[in-house]
Amino acid sequence: MLAMVMAMSAGITRGADNPGMPAGEGASVAATELTPESLGMPRTSIGFINDRIIRLFNGRGAISIRDKSVTGLQDPVFPPIEVRDYHFQLALREQESNVLIQDVVPDVYEHMVRTFEGPHPLGLNFQTPGAPFVMLVQQARWQPASYFRSGTFHKQFNGHWVSFGIETHTLASAEADEIYLEVRIKNREAQPLVLT
């Protein structure tokens, strides 16, 4: 498959540069360079066949991205080690309101699909007493070894607004058996935001 992608992206040279084509048939068509950026695509362009797995790989191993999540990772594979049913996501506690903000939309969604019960994942911050407060993914972009996501949280607790944007960059290392997750949080309020 990769060989086919590489062959398709190599381009064609026509005219004097290619003896198989008639002269004067047009100028040379430059080859398209095959890079992670050229292979990348927005999450909305990715179609799934029968599972919801988005995979990052970089020669040594791989990790799956939890769909509908801002920080979630699952099922790392670094041969000969493969850890099935491993899930990771961040949970942040806002200090002033003492509110736990979780990244569990995939768990709530999977439960709803399996059992047809429970709250709708996109309404968690507005319905169902006792449901978790969650950050929501807004955009995502895949490249073979990295995944960029942006998300949001915006909610008022007892007159105190907790509002932030979150960006994550996940990278599968080509040099070691490790995954790098960079998290950037931008406070949208004038008051300091303290998350633990």
C-alpha positions as CSV (number, residue, x, y, z in Angstrom):
1,M,0.0,0.0,0.0
2,L,2.8,2.5,0.9
3,A,4.6,1.6,-2.3
4,M,1.4,2.4,-4.2
5,V,1.0,5.8,-2.4
6,M,4.7,6.6,-3.1
7,A,4.3,5.7,-6.8
8,M,1.2,7.8,-7.1
9,S,2.9,10.8,-5.5
10,A,6.0,10.6,-7.6
11,G,4.5,12.5,-10.5
12,I,5.2,12.2,-14.3
13,T,7.9,13.8,-16.4
14,R,6.9,14.5,-20.0
15,G,8.5,15.8,-23.1
16,A,12.3,15.9,-23.7
17,D,13.0,14.6,-20.2
18,N,11.1,11.4,-20.9
19,P,12.0,9.5,-24.2
20,G,8.7,7.6,-23.9
21,M,6.6,10.7,-24.5
22,P,6.5,12.8,-27.8
23,A,8.6,15.9,-27.8
24,G,6.8,19.2,-27.3
25,E,4.1,17.4,-25.3
26,G,4.3,19.9,-22.5
27,A,6.7,21.0,-19.7
28,S,8.0,18.8,-16.9
29,V,5.5,18.0,-14.1
30,A,7.4,18.3,-10.8
31,A,7.3,15.3,-8.5
32,T,5.2,15.7,-5.4
33,E,7.3,15.2,-2.3
34,L,6.0,12.5,0.1
35,T,6.1,14.0,3.6
36,P,4.0,13.6,6.7
37,E,2.4,16.9,6.0
38,S,1.4,15.9,2.5
39,L,-0.2,12.7,3.9
40,G,-2.0,14.5,6.7
41,M,-5.7,15.1,6.8
42,P,-8.4,16.6,9.1
43,R,-10.2,14.1,11.3
44,T,-13.4,14.9,9.4
45,S,-11.9,13.4,6.2
46,I,-11.1,10.1,7.8
47,G,-13.6,7.3,7.0
48,F,-13.8,4.2,9.2
49,I,-14.6,0.7,7.9
50,N,-15.7,-1.2,11.0
51,D,-13.8,0.3,14.0
52,R,-13.0,3.8,15.2
53,I,-9.2,3.4,15.4
54,I,-6.9,6.2,14.4
55,R,-3.3,5.0,14.5
56,L,0.0,6.8,14.9
57,F,3.2,5.0,13.9
58,N,6.8,5.9,13.3
59,G,8.9,2.8,12.6
60,R,9.4,1.5,16.2
61,G,5.8,1.2,17.5
62,A,2.4,2.7,17.4
63,I,-0.4,4.1,19.5
64,S,-4.1,4.6,18.8
65,I,-5.9,7.9,19.4
66,R,-9.2,7.7,21.3
67,D,-11.8,9.2,18.9
68,K,-13.9,12.0,20.4
69,S,-11.2,12.8,22.9
70,V,-8.8,15.8,23.4
71,T,-6.1,13.8,25.3
72,G,-7.1,10.2,25.0
73,L,-4.7,7.4,23.9
74,Q,-5.1,3.6,23.8
75,D,-3.5,0.3,22.9
76,P,0.2,1.0,22.6
77,V,2.3,-1.4,20.6
78,F,6.1,-1.5,20.9
79,P,7.1,-5.0,19.6
80,P,7.3,-7.4,21.3
81,I,5.1,-5.5,23.8
82,E,1.4,-4.9,23.0
83,V,-0.9,-3.6,25.7
84,R,-4.6,-4.2,24.7
85,D,-7.4,-2.4,26.6
86,Y,-5.1,0.3,27.9
87,H,-6.7,3.7,28.0
88,F,-5.2,7.0,29.0
89,Q,-6.8,10.5,29.3
90,L,-6.2,13.6,31.4
91,A,-8.5,14.8,34.2
92,L,-8.0,18.3,35.6
93,R,-9.3,19.6,38.9
94,E,-10.1,23.4,38.9
95,Q,-9.0,24.6,42.3
96,E,-11.4,27.4,43.1
97,S,-14.6,25.5,42.2
98,N,-13.1,22.1,43.2
99,V,-14.6,20.7,40.0
100,L,-13.1,17.7,38.2
101,I,-13.0,18.2,34.4
102,Q,-12.5,14.9,32.6
103,D,-11.8,13.7,29.0
104,V,-14.3,10.8,29.1
105,V,-16.6,11.6,26.1
106,P,-15.4,8.3,24.4
107,D,-16.3,6.2,27.5
108,V,-19.8,7.8,27.7
109,Y,-20.3,7.4,24.0
110,E,-19.3,3.8,23.9
111,H,-21.6,3.1,26.9
112,M,-24.5,4.8,25.2
113,V,-24.0,2.9,21.9
114,R,-23.7,-0.5,23.7
115,T,-26.6,-0.1,26.2
116,F,-28.8,2.6,24.7
117,E,-28.7,4.2,28.2
118,G,-27.1,7.2,29.8
119,P,-26.7,10.8,28.9
120,H,-25.8,12.0,25.4
121,P,-22.0,12.7,25.3
122,L,-22.4,16.2,23.9
123,G,-24.8,17.3,26.6
124,L,-22.8,16.1,29.6
125,N,-22.0,19.7,30.8
126,F,-25.7,20.7,30.6
127,Q,-27.8,17.7,31.7
128,T,-28.0,14.7,34.0
129,P,-27.2,15.5,37.6
130,G,-24.1,13.6,38.7
131,A,-22.7,13.3,35.1
132,P,-19.1,14.2,34.7
133,F,-18.0,17.6,33.4
134,V,-16.0,17.1,30.2
135,M,-13.8,19.0,27.8
136,L,-15.0,18.7,24.2
137,V,-12.9,18.1,21.1
138,Q,-13.4,20.8,18.4
139,Q,-10.8,20.0,15.7
140,A,-8.3,17.3,15.0
141,R,-5.7,16.6,12.3
142,W,-3.8,13.4,11.6
143,Q,-0.3,12.8,10.2
144,P,1.3,9.4,10.2
145,A,3.3,9.9,13.4
146,S,1.4,12.8,15.0
147,Y,-2.0,14.0,15.9
148,F,-3.1,17.6,16.7
149,R,-6.3,18.2,18.6
150,S,-8.0,21.3,20.0
151,G,-10.8,21.4,22.5
152,T,-12.8,23.6,24.9
153,F,-14.4,23.8,28.3
154,H,-16.7,26.6,29.3
155,K,-19.0,26.4,32.4
156,Q,-20.1,28.6,35.3
157,F,-19.9,27.2,38.9
158,N,-21.5,29.3,41.7
159,G,-20.8,32.6,39.8
160,H,-17.3,31.6,38.9
161,W,-16.5,30.9,35.2
162,V,-14.1,28.2,34.3
163,S,-13.3,28.7,30.6
164,F,-10.3,27.4,28.7
165,G,-9.1,26.2,25.4
166,I,-6.9,23.1,25.2
167,E,-4.5,22.0,22.4
168,T,-2.7,18.7,22.3
169,H,0.0,17.3,20.0
170,T,0.7,13.6,20.2
171,L,3.8,12.1,18.7
172,A,5.0,8.6,18.3
173,S,8.8,8.6,18.8
174,A,11.1,7.1,16.1
175,E,14.0,6.8,18.5
176,A,12.6,5.2,21.6
177,D,9.6,3.2,22.8
178,E,7.6,6.2,23.9
179,I,4.8,8.5,23.1
180,Y,5.0,12.3,23.6
181,L,1.9,14.2,24.5
182,E,2.2,18.0,24.6
183,V,-0.7,19.9,26.3
184,R,-1.3,23.6,26.0
185,I,-4.1,25.3,28.0
186,K,-5.2,28.9,27.4
187,N,-7.3,30.5,30.1
188,R,-10.1,32.6,28.6
189,E,-10.9,34.5,31.9
190,A,-9.2,37.4,33.6
191,Q,-8.9,35.5,36.9
192,P,-6.1,33.0,37.2
193,L,-6.9,29.4,36.3
194,V,-5.4,26.8,38.7
195,L,-5.7,23.2,37.4
196,T,-4.2,20.2,39.2
